[in-house]
Amino acid sequence: MASTDRLRQITDVVREAGRIGVAELAEITGASEMTIRRDLEVLADQGVLERYRGGARSLLLRGEEPPFVMRAQEGLDAKRRIAAEVAGLIADGESVVLDSGTTCLEVARALEHRRLTVMPLSLHAVNALSGAPQLTLLVPGGRPRPGELALTGPLTAASLAALRFDTAVIGCCGLQATNGLTAYDLEDAAVKRAAIASARRVIAVAEAVKLSRTALAFVAHASALHAVVTDEAAPSDETDALATAGVAVRKV
């Protein structure tokens, strides 16, 4: 098992159990206890859990996402394929509002050398595009969330309300035909709704695992989306249901 996959598995197991021992984690993951101890140190440094002698306890609530730095390394190949597909859907000259999140960060990198006007909704993506030679970069106001660096609050909403974009690229924590597009954070959900309202076309980006999740905060019904770009592992029952709802689904 790759180290990033193992770290995510440990995070999920510890969060579900509340607290668990090193020996149990070694048995679940198939890794040595020495490897598990090193992994727990990494996760403790990221604020995911707290170590105690012989085990660890979770610092994440059930409805919270793991830290950005961990998610940024998960499923990176799939995220890059999704980003390349999204870039192919955007024509030169378009104005684009680009959501926060790790998949949208890969979209930002895929758009770096394009002739576009882009407003990223996270400082990670602003930094990725700050040296783009042909791209016009718009930076919204707002308060960056620690770690995520996603911009939120009334200044972000005002920036979005003042503009009209050709395309909104929206990330999510969960996406299903029945429950729509959802997010874990309430402020983040409000920004996503404002971005959707400001755009003529909405493209959602979601790795396959997101299509089997529903998070706390409702963002939009599936019918508000024009397209969804996901990876080839996405469950066919969910992609078929989205297509039935009128969403163009692209698997990459």
C-alpha positions in Angstrom: 0.0 0.0 0.0 1.3 3.5 -0.9 2.2 5.7 2.1 -0.5 8.3 1.2 -3.2 5.6 1.0 -2.0 4.1 4.3 -2.1 7.5 6.0 -5.7 8.1 4.8 -6.7 4.6 5.9 -5.2 5.2 9.4 -6.9 8.6 9.5 -10.3 7.0 8.7 -9.8 4.1 11.1 -8.7 6.3 14.0 -11.6 8.8 13.4 -14.1 6.0 13.3 -12.8 4.3 16.4 -12.0 7.4 18.4 -8.8 5.8 19.7 -6.9 2.7 18.7 -3.6 0.9 19.4 -0.5 0.6 17.2 -0.8 -3.2 17.0 -4.4 -3.0 15.8 -3.5 -0.5 13.1 -0.6 -2.7 12.0 -3.0 -5.6 11.6 -5.6 -3.6 9.7 -3.1 -2.0 7.2 -0.6 -4.9 6.9 2.3 -2.6 7.8 4.8 -3.1 10.5 4.4 -1.5 13.9 7.5 0.6 13.3 5.9 2.0 10.1 2.7 2.7 11.9 4.5 4.7 14.6 6.2 6.8 11.9 2.8 7.3 10.2 1.3 8.4 13.5 4.0 10.9 14.0 3.3 12.4 10.5 -0.4 12.6 11.2 0.2 14.1 14.6 2.3 16.8 13.0 -0.6 17.5 10.7 -3.1 17.9 13.5 -5.1 14.8 12.5 -4.6 12.9 15.7 -2.9 12.8 19.1 -0.3 10.2 20.1 -0.4 8.4 23.4 1.8 5.5 24.5 0.9 2.5 22.3 -1.7 4.2 20.2 -3.5 7.4 19.0 -6.8 9.2 19.4 -8.5 11.2 16.6 -8.6 15.0 16.7 -11.0 15.1 13.7 -14.8 15.1 14.1 -16.7 12.7 11.9 -17.9 15.5 9.6 -14.5 17.1 9.1 -12.1 16.6 6.2 -8.5 15.6 6.7 -6.0 18.4 6.3 -5.3 19.9 2.9 -1.7 18.8 2.9 -2.8 15.2 3.2 -5.6 15.4 0.6 -3.3 17.1 -1.9 -1.3 13.9 -2.3 -4.2 11.5 -2.5 -5.3 10.3 -6.0 -3.0 12.7 -7.6 -3.0 11.0 -11.0 -6.8 11.0 -11.1 -7.0 14.7 -10.1 -4.5 15.5 -12.9 -6.6 13.6 -15.5 -9.7 15.4 -14.3 -7.9 18.8 -14.5 -6.7 18.1 -18.1 -10.3 17.2 -19.1 -11.6 20.4 -17.6 -9.0 22.5 -19.3 -10.1 21.0 -22.6 -13.6 22.2 -21.9 -12.6 25.8 -21.4 -11.9 28.0 -24.5 -9.3 30.7 -24.7 -10.7 34.1 -23.8 -13.2 32.7 -21.2 -13.6 34.1 -17.7 -13.4 31.4 -15.1 -14.1 31.3 -11.3 -12.1 28.5 -9.8 -13.2 26.9 -6.5 -10.9 25.9 -3.7 -9.8 22.4 -2.9 -7.1 20.0 -4.1 -8.7 19.0 -7.4 -9.3 22.6 -8.3 -5.7 23.4 -7.5 -4.7 20.9 -10.2 -7.1 22.6 -12.6 -5.3 25.9 -11.8 -2.0 24.3 -12.8 -3.6 22.9 -16.0 -4.7 26.4 -17.0 -1.4 28.2 -16.2 -0.4 28.8 -19.8 -3.8 29.7 -21.2 -5.2 33.0 -22.3 -8.0 33.3 -19.8 -9.3 35.5 -17.0 -9.4 33.5 -13.8 -10.6 34.3 -10.2 -9.3 31.5 -7.9 -11.1 31.1 -4.6 -8.1 29.9 -2.7 -4.6 31.4 -2.0 -3.1 28.0 -3.1 -4.4 28.5 -6.6 -3.6 32.3 -6.6 0.0 31.3 -5.9 0.0 28.7 -8.6 -1.3 31.2 -11.2 0.6 34.3 -10.0 3.3 33.9 -12.7 1.1 32.8 -15.6 2.3 34.8 -18.6 -0.9 35.2 -20.6 -3.5 34.8 -17.9 -5.4 37.7 -16.3 -5.6 36.9 -12.6 -8.4 38.4 -10.4 -8.0 38.0 -6.6 -11.2 38.2 -4.5 -11.4 39.6 -1.0 -12.1 37.4 1.9 -10.7 35.5 4.9 -8.5 32.5 4.2 -9.3 29.4 6.2 -6.2 28.1 7.9 -4.5 25.2 6.0 -7.1 25.2 3.2 -6.4 28.9 2.4 -9.9 28.9 0.9 -11.4 32.5 0.8 -14.6 32.9 2.7 -16.9 35.5 4.1 -18.8 38.6 3.0 -15.9 40.1 1.0 -15.6 36.9 -1.0 -19.3 36.9 -1.7 -19.2 40.5 -2.7 -16.4 39.9 -5.1 -18.4 37.1 -6.8 -21.7 39.1 -6.9 -19.9 41.9 -8.7 -18.8 39.7 -11.6 -20.3 37.3 -14.3 -18.2 34.4 -15.4 -18.4 32.2 -18.4 -17.5 29.1 -16.4 -17.5 28.1 -12.7 -15.3 25.1 -11.8 -16.6 23.8 -8.5 -15.1 21.2 -6.2 -17.1 19.3 -3.6 -16.9 17.0 -0.6 -19.9 14.9 -1.8 -22.0 14.7 -5.0 -25.0 12.5 -5.6 -28.0 12.8 -7.9 -30.4 12.6 -4.9 -28.6 14.8 -2.4 -26.9 17.2 -4.8 -23.5 18.8 -4.3 -22.4 19.1 -0.7 -19.5 20.5 1.4 -18.3 19.9 5.0 -17.8 23.6 5.8 -20.8 26.0 6.0 -18.9 29.0 4.9 -17.3 27.1 2.0 -20.8 26.0 0.9 -21.9 29.6 0.8 -19.0 30.6 -1.4 -19.7 27.7 -3.7 -23.3 28.8 -4.1 -22.2 32.4 -4.8 -19.8 31.1 -7.5 -22.5 29.0 -9.1 -24.8 32.0 -9.2 -22.2 34.2 -10.9 -21.5 31.8 -13.8 -23.2 30.9 -17.1 -21.9 27.3 -17.0 -21.0 25.1 -14.0 -18.5 22.2 -14.1 -18.2 20.1 -11.0 -14.9 18.2 -10.4 -15.1 15.1 -8.2 -12.9 12.1 -7.7 -14.8 8.8 -7.8 -15.0 8.5 -4.0 -16.9 11.8 -3.8 -19.8 10.3 -5.7 -20.6 8.0 -2.7 -20.5 10.7 -0.1 -22.9 13.3 1.3 -21.5 16.0 3.5 -23.3 18.3 6.0 -23.8 21.5 4.0 -26.0 21.6 1.0 -24.6 23.6 -2.0 -26.8 22.9 -5.0 -29.1 20.4 -6.6 -27.5 18.2 -9.3 -29.7 20.0 -11.9 -27.7 23.2 -11.3 -24.6 21.5 -12.8 -24.0 21.5 -16.5 -21.2 18.9 -16.4 -19.3 16.7 -13.9 -15.8 15.5 -14.6 -14.8 12.5 -12.5 -12.4 9.5 -12.8 -13.0 6.1 -14.3 -13.6 4.5 -10.9 -16.8 6.5 -10.4 -19.8 4.2 -9.6 -21.9 3.7 -12.7 -25.2 3.9 -10.8 -24.4 7.4 -9.6 -23.0 8.6 -12.9 -26.1 7.2 -14.7 -28.4 9.0 -12.2 -26.6 12.3 -12.7 -26.9 11.8 -16.5 -30.7 11.2 -16.0 -30.8 14.5 -14.1 -29.5 16.2 -17.2 -25.8 16.5 -16.2 -23.1 15.7 -18.8 -20.8 13.2 -17.1 -17.2 12.7 -18.3 -15.1 9.9 -16.9 -11.4 10.1 -17.3 
